[in-house]
Amino acid sequence: GISISTPEGKFIECNSEAYKLSDCASKEEFLNTPALEHYHDPKDRARFVELHKKGLVKDFEVRLKRKDGTTYWSSITSTEQKIGNQISYINTFQDITDRKKAEKALKKSEHKYRSLFDNMVEGFAFCKIITDENNIPVDFLYLEINDAFERLTGLEKEETVGKRVTEVIPGIEDSEPNLFEIYGKVALTGVSTKFELFFEPLKIWLSIMVYSPKKNYFVAVFDNITERKKKEDELRLHSEIMTNMSEGVNLVRLDDGIIVYTNPVFEAMFGYNPGEMIGKDIVTANAPADKTPEETKDEIMGILKETGEWHGEVNNIRKDGTPFWCYANVSVFDHPEYGKVLVSIHTDITERKKTDQKLKESEEKFRMLFESSTDGIVSVDMEGRIIDVNNAYLKMLGFSKEELLRLNFRDITPQKWHEMEDNLIASQLSGASDSVIYEKEYIKKNGTILPINARIWIIKDALGDPVMTWGIVRDITDRKKKEKEIFDLAQFPSEDPYPILRVNRNGIIYINEAGQKLLHIVDFKQIPEIFQESMKMAFEKNQITEVEVEFDSRIYSFTITPVKDANYVNIYGMDITERKRVEEKLKEVNKLKSEFLRRASHELKTPLISIKG
């Protein structure tokens, strides 16, 4: 409708649409009605006048009143013009009631949508696909995400919305190239899809449903299914374990001891054909020993009825009468068909028993060698607590065994060596070396400092975890004195019974008689090949290195000591044949120990948890 009015609110002119919108019977009725009476709220008329004072009134939305008292929404645009000598308002207005209702409904709908959107359990992302000049998807832009998206991915809304995925997750184009193809296909064709994938950039499994609300756009609704995948993997592993168990398994009725099930491994272990043991009394599996087979059965069954489980070694017998040892894990289980049954898992430990005997004999040999060694031998746990020493070690430090077993190796090591030893042990734990030889000092019981040469190596259990460290220690007080004497030229190296050389980068400067006799040096301008790599390291790192060489069935250790700022090294040789023999014996013993631990660990494991689910 169109109308002309004065600033005071008197209508001068109108068209038919104007008075019809106001439900007036005629133009005259409309013109005779003051403008104020057309407003539902008089304050809106005052606002209208104030807006005119500021300039053009455009799209002024207000509720107006009809003659019958009903209201409707109107949008008014009004300009001020001078007609004759009078200022007038030229008003254009239209009924926007339906639009306002639609807006209200939309707002209510949007509120419901936002509430649903924000409270979705699944992650939600509305995106626009980005293609290259060949219309191939190469990226996508995040337009909206919900709270669940942030929670499931760890990506914050402020750092995500309005950005390309290649900005939010750098490198995704390389780690997940198929994602662009999948999302692009949905956005460009409108064909929805659903899939699962391991999202490498975030290290999570996702179940994703993708659809396109309009071309070039897509919505991804997803859920983090990482935990579900883990459970599936556990179930798959459980199934594989049950299918491929290497242990013998049988089920025995608790009330009468009759065998109702045996797996193929159990049957082969006892020498029976498939199904042949079903229906037999479990007593047939027990070998006569200190107790009769019946007494063994009654004892185990009695414990099971009281406690519900039994674990231990049992002497079994095969069909052909051959006795053999098993370790059995037995527990009570409610079977849907057989009622209360005993689930028994048997592991043949006959070989382990033989190994036990060999280990016992080896332990005796080891203890004899351990105590008779002239070198000190010590073992410590991974916390550094001393757990065993030989007599030579006690004599070397002046402590009693009881005193040392209350100490940590740090207690007898000067502070300046702690960091170096920590680094050496860390290097061994990382697999950089099997053993390491180095020099350090001890604090004897009387407080004096003892220089020593040590070789240490770490012992691991059957699972590969470190459990202790062994060390062979030699008092090098005399050698240190000789080195000092040689360095100070206080005595001639020619008197030393072991090889001594002084070598620079060009060749041999000096070699004593013992060295010449052992090494047979002909060309003094050449560095002996056995020292070349170690000398190179000594010069480059300015640190003492050691090399072992065998001559005429004897093993020699050569310590290569760089002389600072002198551009040469002193090389001191020593016969370590006896020490190496001790080390080899220890390795043999530890190998047997490791084999024992490996077998024992395997046999003592109880896979009942897998059977019970």
C-alpha positions in Angstrom: 0.0 0.0 0.0 0.9 3.7 -0.5 -0.1 6.6 1.6 0.8 10.3 2.2 0.8 11.7 5.7 1.9 14.8 7.6 4.6 14.5 10.3 1.8 14.9 12.8 0.1 11.7 11.6 -2.8 12.9 9.5 -3.3 11.0 6.2 -3.7 13.1 3.1 -3.9 10.4 0.4 -3.7 6.6 -0.1 -4.3 3.9 -2.7 -6.9 1.1 -2.4 -4.3 -1.4 -1.3 -3.5 0.8 1.7 -7.0 1.0 3.2 -7.7 -2.7 2.3 -4.6 -3.7 4.3 -6.0 -1.8 7.3 -9.4 -3.4 6.8 -11.0 0.0 6.3 -14.3 0.1 4.4 -13.3 3.0 2.2 -10.5 5.5 1.4 -12.3 8.2 3.4 -12.4 5.9 6.5 -8.6 5.3 6.2 -7.8 9.0 5.7 -10.0 10.0 8.7 -8.2 7.6 11.0 -5.1 9.2 12.7 -1.8 7.4 11.9 -1.3 6.7 15.6 -4.4 4.4 15.7 -2.9 2.2 13.0 0.0 1.2 15.4 -0.3 -1.8 17.7 2.2 -0.1 20.1 2.1 3.8 20.2 5.8 3.8 20.9 6.5 2.4 17.4 4.9 5.6 15.9 7.3 7.7 18.0 10.2 5.6 16.7 9.0 6.1 13.1 9.0 9.9 13.6 12.5 9.8 15.2 13.8 7.8 12.3 12.5 10.4 9.9 14.4 13.1 11.7 17.6 11.1 11.0 16.8 10.7 7.3 15.3 8.0 5.1 13.1 5.3 6.8 13.7 2.0 5.0 12.4 -1.5 5.8 11.0 -0.4 9.2 9.3 -3.5 10.5 6.4 -2.9 12.9 3.2 -4.5 14.0 0.1 -2.5 12.8 -3.5 -2.8 13.8 -6.6 -3.4 11.7 -10.0 -1.9 12.3 -11.2 -5.2 13.9 -8.4 -5.1 16.4 -6.3 -7.8 14.8 -2.6 -7.1 14.1 -0.3 -7.8 11.2 3.4 -7.2 10.5 4.3 -4.5 8.0 7.5 -3.3 6.5 7.5 0.5 5.9 9.7 2.6 3.6 9.1 6.3 3.9 10.7 9.5 2.4 10.1 13.1 3.3 9.0 15.5 0.5 7.7 19.1 0.4 4.3 19.3 -1.3 3.3 22.9 -1.8 4.2 24.6 1.5 3.7 21.4 3.5 6.2 18.7 4.5 4.7 15.3 3.8 5.8 11.6 4.3 5.4 9.4 1.2 4.9 5.9 2.8 5.1 2.5 1.1 4.2 -0.5 3.2 3.4 -4.2 2.8 2.1 -7.0 4.8 5.0 -9.3 5.9 3.0 -11.3 8.4 3.6 -14.6 6.6 7.3 -13.9 6.3 7.6 -13.1 10.0 5.7 -16.4 10.8 8.1 -18.2 8.6 11.1 -16.6 10.2 9.8 -17.5 13.6 9.2 -21.1 12.6 12.7 -21.1 11.0 14.2 -19.7 14.1 12.5 -22.4 16.2 13.6 -25.0 13.7 17.2 -23.7 13.7 17.1 -23.8 17.5 16.0 -27.5 17.4 18.7 -28.1 14.7 21.4 -26.4 16.7 20.4 -28.3 19.9 20.6 -31.6 17.9 23.7 -30.5 16.1 25.6 -29.5 19.3 24.5 -32.6 21.2 25.2 -35.2 18.6 27.3 -38.1 19.8 28.8 -38.4 16.3 31.2 -35.9 14.9 29.7 -33.7 12.1 31.5 -31.6 9.5 30.0 -29.6 6.7 32.6 -29.0 4.0 33.1 -27.6 0.5 35.2 -29.7 -1.9 38.0 -27.9 -3.7 39.1 -29.1 -7.2 42.0 -28.2 -9.5 41.7 -27.0 -13.1 40.9 -30.6 -14.2 38.0 -30.8 -11.6 40.0 -33.3 -9.6 39.5 -32.9 -5.8 42.6 -31.7 -4.1 41.4 -30.2 -0.8 38.2 -29.3 1.1 37.2 -26.4 3.3 35.6 -26.8 6.7 32.4 -24.7 6.9 30.9 -26.0 10.1 31.7 -28.6 12.8 30.0 -29.6 16.0 31.2 -30.2 19.5 31.5 -33.9 19.0 33.9 -33.2 16.1 36.2 -31.4 18.5 35.9 -34.1 21.2 36.6 -37.0 18.8 39.4 -35.5 16.8 41.0 -33.0 19.3 40.8 -30.3 16.6 39.4 -27.0 18.0 36.6 -25.2 16.1 38.5 -21.8 16.1 41.4 -23.5 14.5 39.3 -25.5 12.0 36.2 -23.7 10.6 37.0 -21.5 7.6 40.3 -23.4 6.9 41.3 -26.0 4.4 42.0 -29.5 5.7 45.6 -29.2 4.4 46.1 -26.2 6.7 44.4 -27.9 9.7 46.2 -31.3 9.3 49.5 -30.7 7.4 50.6 -33.7 5.3 47.1 -35.2 5.0 47.3 -35.1 1.2 50.2 -37.6 1.5 49.0 -39.8 4.4 45.3 -40.0 3.3 45.2 -39.3 -0.5 42.1 -41.6 -0.9 40.1 -39.3 1.4 40.0 -36.5 -1.2 38.8 -39.0 -3.8 36.0 -40.4 -1.6 34.7 -37.0 -0.5 35.1 -35.5 -3.9 33.1 -38.2 -5.5 30.2 -37.7 -3.1 30.3 -33.9 -3.4 30.4 -34.0 -7.2 28.0 -36.9 -7.9 25.7 -36.7 -4.9 26.1 -40.5 -4.3 26.4 -41.2 -0.5 28.9 -43.7 0.9 30.0 -45.2 4.2 33.4 -46.6 5.1 35.9 -47.2 7.9 39.5 -46.2 7.9 42.5 -45.7 10.1 43.1 -42.0 10.1 46.9 -41.9 10.2 47.4 -38.2 11.1 45.3 -38.6 14.3 46.1 -42.3 14.9 42.4 -43.2 15.3 39.9 -45.5 13.6 36.8 -43.7 12.2 33.5 -44.9 10.8 32.4 -42.3 8.3 29.1 -41.7 6.5 29.2 -39.0 3.8 26.4 -37.4 1.8 26.0 -34.3 -0.3 23.3 -31.7 0.4 24.2 -29.9 -2.8 26.8 -30.1 -5.5 30.3 -29.3 -4.5 29.4 -29.7 -0.8 29.4 -32.7 1.5 28.6 -33.6 5.1 30.7 -36.2 7.0 29.2 -37.8 10.0 31.7 -40.0 11.8 32.4 -41.8 15.0 35.7 -42.8 16.7 35.7 -46.6 16.6 39.2 -47.1 17.9 38.1 -48.9 21.0 35.8 -51.1 19.0 38.6 -52.0 16.7 40.8 -52.9 19.6 38.1 -55.2 21.0 37.7 -56.8 17.5 41.5 -57.4 17.4 41.4 -58.9 20.9 38.5 -61.2 19.9 40.4 -62.2 16.7 43.5 -62.9 18.7 41.5 -64.9 21.2 40.1 -67.0 18.4 43.5 -67.6 16.9 44.9 -68.6 20.3 42.1 -71.1 20.9 42.5 -72.5 17.4 46.3 -72.9 17.5 47.0 -73.6 21.1 50.3 -75.5 21.5 49.3 -76.8 25.0 47.2 -79.8 25.7 43.7 -79.1 26.9 41.1 -81.4 28.5 37.8 -81.1 30.2 37.0 -83.4 33.2 33.7 -83.7 35.0 34.2 -82.5 38.6 31.8 -85.0 40.2 33.4 -88.3 38.8 36.7 -87.3 37.1 35.6 -88.6 33.7 37.3 -87.0 30.6 34.7 -85.4 28.3 36.9 -83.4 25.9 40.6 -83.4 24.7 42.1 -81.2 22.1 44.5 -82.8 19.4 47.6 -81.6 21.2 46.6 -83.3 24.5 45.8 -86.6 22.6 49.2 -86.5 20.8 51.0 -85.6 24.0 49.6 -88.8 25.7 49.8 -90.9 22.6 46.1 -91.6 22.0 44.1 -91.5 18.8 41.5 -88.8 18.3 38.6 -89.3 20.7 40.1 -92.3 22.4 40.4 -90.7 25.8 36.8 -89.5 26.0 35.0 -91.4 28.7 38.1 -92.5 30.5 38.9 -91.7 34.1 41.5 -88.9 34.4 43.4 -91.3 36.7 44.7 -93.1 33.6 46.8 -90.0 32.8 48.7 -90.2 36.1 51.9 -92.1 36.5 52.7 -94.2 39.6 55.3 -92.5 41.7 55.6 -91.7 45.4 51.8 -91.7 45.3 49.4 -94.0 43.4 47.6 -92.5 40.4 44.4 -92.6 42.5 46.0 -90.7 45.3 47.3 -88.0 42.9 43.8 -87.6 41.5 42.1 -87.5 44.9 44.6 -84.9 46.2 44.2 -82.6 43.2 40.4 -83.0 43.0 40.1 -82.2 46.7 42.0 -78.9 46.3 39.9 -78.0 43.3 36.6 -78.5 45.2 37.8 -76.2 47.9 39.6 -73.5 46.1 38.4 -73.8 42.5 42.0 -74.0 41.0 45.2 -76.0 41.1 48.6 -75.3 39.5 51.6 -77.5 39.6 53.8 -80.3 38.2 52.4 -83.7 37.7 54.0 -86.9 36.6 51.9 -88.2 33.7 52.0 -91.4 31.7 51.5 -92.0 28.0 49.4 -94.8 26.5 52.6 -96.8 25.8 53.6 -96.6 29.5 56.2 -93.9 29.1 56.2 -91.5 32.0 56.7 -87.7 31.4 56.4 -84.5 33.4 53.7 -81.9 32.7 52.9 -78.5 34.3 49.1 -78.3 34.7 46.9 -75.2 35.2 43.5 -76.4 36.3 40.3 -74.5 37.2 36.6 -75.1 37.6 34.2 -74.0 34.9 30.5 -74.2 34.5 29.9 -75.9 31.1 26.5 -75.6 29.5 26.4 -79.3 28.6 28.6 -81.1 31.1 27.9 -79.0 34.2 30.9 -78.3 36.5 34.1 -79.3 34.7 37.8 -79.0 35.3 39.6 -77.1 32.5 43.1 -78.4 32.5 45.9 -77.0 30.4 49.0 -79.3 30.2 52.5 -78.3 29.1 55.1 -81.0 28.6 58.0 -80.0 30.8 60.2 -83.1 30.4 62.9 -81.1 28.6 62.7 -78.4 31.2 63.3 -81.0 33.9 66.4 -82.1 32.0 67.5 -78.5 31.7 66.9 -78.0 35.4 69.4 -80.8 36.1 71.9 -79.4 33.6 71.4 -76.0 35.1 72.0 -77.4 38.6 75.3 -79.0 37.4 76.2 -75.8 35.6 75.5 -73.7 38.7 77.9 -75.9 40.7 80.6 -75.4 38.1 79.9 -71.7 37.9 80.1 -71.3 41.7 83.4 -73.1 41.7 84.7 -70.9 38.9 83.1 -67.8 40.5 84.8 -68.3 43.8 88.2 -69.4 42.5 88.6 -66.5 40.0 91.5 -64.1 40.7 89.4 -61.3 39.1 86.6 -59.7 41.1 83.1 -60.7 40.0 80.0 -58.8 41.0 76.3 -58.7 40.0 73.9 -55.9 40.7 70.2 -55.5 40.0 68.8 -52.8 37.7 68.5 -50.4 40.7 72.2 -50.7 41.4 71.9 -52.9 44.5 74.7 -55.4 44.9 73.3 -58.9 44.9 76.4 -61.2 44.6 80.2 -60.9 44.8 83.1 -63.4 44.8 85.9 -63.6 47.3 88.4 -61.8 45.0 86.0 -58.8 44.9 85.7 -58.8 48.7 89.4 -58.9 49.1 89.9 -56.1 46.5 87.6 -53.7 48.4 88.1 -54.8 52.0 84.4 -55.3 52.8 82.6 -58.4 54.1 79.9 -59.9 51.9 77.2 -58.9 54.3 78.4 -55.3 54.2 78.5 -55.2 50.4 75.0 -56.7 50.0 73.6 -53.8 51.9 75.2 -51.3 49.5 74.5 -49.8 46.1 77.3 -49.8 43.6 77.1 -46.0 43.7 78.1 -46.1 47.3 81.5 -47.5 46.4 82.0 -45.4 43.3 83.2 -41.8 43.4 80.7 -39.2 42.2 82.7 -38.3 39.1 82.0 -41.7 37.5 78.2 -41.9 38.0 77.2 -40.1 34.9 79.6 -42.0 32.7 78.4 -45.4 34.0 74.7 -44.3 33.6 75.4 -43.5 30.0 77.2 -46.9 29.4 74.3 -48.8 30.9 71.8 -46.8 28.8 73.9 -47.6 25.7 73.7 -51.3 26.5 69.9 -51.1 27.1 69.4 -49.5 23.7 71.2 -52.4 22.1 74.2 -50.4 21.0 76.6 -53.1 22.5 76.5 -56.5 24.2 79.1 -55.6 26.7 81.5 -52.7 27.5 85.0 -52.4 28.9 86.0 -49.3 30.7 88.1 -47.9 33.5 86.8 -46.3 36.7 87.6 -46.1 40.4 86.2 -47.7 43.6 86.2 -46.4 47.2 87.6 -49.1 49.4 86.3 -49.7 52.9 89.3 -47.8 54.3 88.4 -44.8 52.1 91.3 -45.1 49.7 90.7 -45.0 45.9 91.2 -48.1 43.9 91.6 -47.8 40.1 90.0 -50.8 38.2 89.3 -52.1 34.7 85.7 -53.4 34.3 83.8 -55.4 31.7 80.0 -55.3 32.3 77.1 -56.8 30.5 73.3 -56.9 31.1 71.3 -60.1 31.7 67.8 -60.2 30.3 64.9 -62.5 31.2 62.9 -64.6 28.8 60.8 -61.6 27.8 63.8 -59.6 26.9 63.6 -57.3 30.0 66.8 -56.4 31.8 67.1 -58.0 35.3 70.7 -57.6 36.4 74.2 -56.6 35.4 77.3 -58.7 35.7 80.8 -57.3 35.9 84.3 -58.6 36.0 86.7 -56.3 37.8 90.5 -56.2 37.8 92.7 -54.1 40.1 94.9 -51.9 37.8 96.7 -50.1 40.5 100.0 -51.5 39.3 99.3 -50.8 35.7 98.3 -47.2 36.5 101.5 -46.8 38.4 103.4 -48.1 35.4 101.5 -45.8 33.0 102.4 -42.9 35.3 106.0 -44.0 35.4 106.1 -44.4 31.6 104.5 -41.1 31.1 106.9 -39.3 33.4 109.8 -41.4 32.0 110.6 -42.4 35.6 111.5 -45.8 34.4 112.3 -47.3 31.0 109.4 -49.2 29.2 112.0 -51.8 28.1 111.8 -53.3 31.6 108.0 -54.0 31.3 107.2 -57.7 30.7 104.2 -56.7 28.5 104.2 -54.9 25.1 104.5 -51.1 25.3 104.5 -48.8 22.2 104.5 -45.1 21.5 102.9 -44.4 18.1 102.1 -41.2 16.2 100.1 -40.7 13.0 103.1 -41.6 10.9 104.4 -44.7 12.5 106.1 -46.3 15.6 108.2 -44.0 17.7 109.1 -46.6 20.3 108.4 -50.3 21.1 109.9 -52.3 24.0 111.5 -55.7 23.8 108.3 -57.5 24.9 106.3 -55.7 22.2 108.8 -56.5 19.4 108.9 -60.2 20.5 105.1 -60.4 20.3 104.3 -58.2 17.3 107.5 -58.7 15.1 107.6 -55.2 13.8 109.6 -54.8 10.6 108.6 -51.4 9.2 108.5 -48.7 11.9 107.0 -46.2 9.4 103.7 -48.2 9.3 101.1 -48.3 12.1 100.3 -52.0 12.8 97.0 -52.9 11.2 95.5 -54.2 14.5 95.8 -50.6 16.0 94.7 -48.5 13.0 91.0 -48.2 13.7 91.4 -47.8 17.5 94.1 -45.2 17.1 91.9 -43.2 14.7 89.1 -43.2 17.3 91.6 -42.2 20.0 92.9 -39.3 18.1 89.5 -38.1 16.9 87.7 -38.4 20.3 90.8 -37.9 22.5 89.7 -40.9 24.6 91.1 -44.2 25.7 90.2 -47.1 23.5 90.9 -50.8 23.8 91.4 -53.6 21.3 91.7 -57.4 21.9 94.0 -59.6 19.7 94.9 -63.3 19.9 98.5 -64.4 19.5 99.7 -68.0 19.7 96.5 -69.1 21.6 96.9 -66.2 24.1 94.5 -63.2 24.2 96.0 -59.8 24.7 94.2 -56.5 25.5 95.9 -53.3 24.2 94.9 -50.0 25.8 95.5 -47.1 23.5 95.9 -43.9 25.5 96.2 -40.5 23.7 98.6 -38.1 25.2 97.0 -34.7 25.1 98.7 -32.0 23.0 101.5 -34.5 22.1 100.1 -35.9 18.9 100.9 -39.5 19.8 99.4 -42.4 21.8 100.9 -44.8 24.3 99.8 -48.4 23.8 99.9 -50.8 26.8 99.4 -54.6 26.2 98.3 -57.1 28.8 97.7 -60.9 28.7 94.0 -61.4 29.5 93.6 -65.0 28.5 92.5 -66.1 32.0 90.0 -63.3 32.3 88.4 -64.2 28.9 88.0 -67.8 30.0 86.2 -66.7 33.1 83.9 -64.5 30.9 83.1 -67.3 28.5 82.2 -69.6 31.5 79.9 -66.9 32.8 78.3 -66.5 29.3 77.7 -70.2 29.2 76.0 -70.2 32.6 73.9 -67.2 31.7 72.8 -68.9 28.4 71.6 -71.8 30.4 69.8 -69.5 32.9 68.1 -67.7 30.0 67.0 -71.0 28.5 65.6 -72.1 31.8 63.8 -68.8 32.3 62.4 -68.9 28.8 61.0 -72.5 29.2 59.8 -71.8 32.7 58.0 -68.6 31.6 56.3 -70.4 28.8 55.2 -73.3 30.9 53.9 -71.3 33.8 51.7 -69.0 31.7 48.0 -69.8 32.2 45.8 -69.3 29.1 42.7 -70.0 31.2 41.7 -66.4 30.9 41.4 -66.9 27.1 39.2 -70.0 27.6 36.9 -68.3 30.1 36.6 -65.3 27.8 
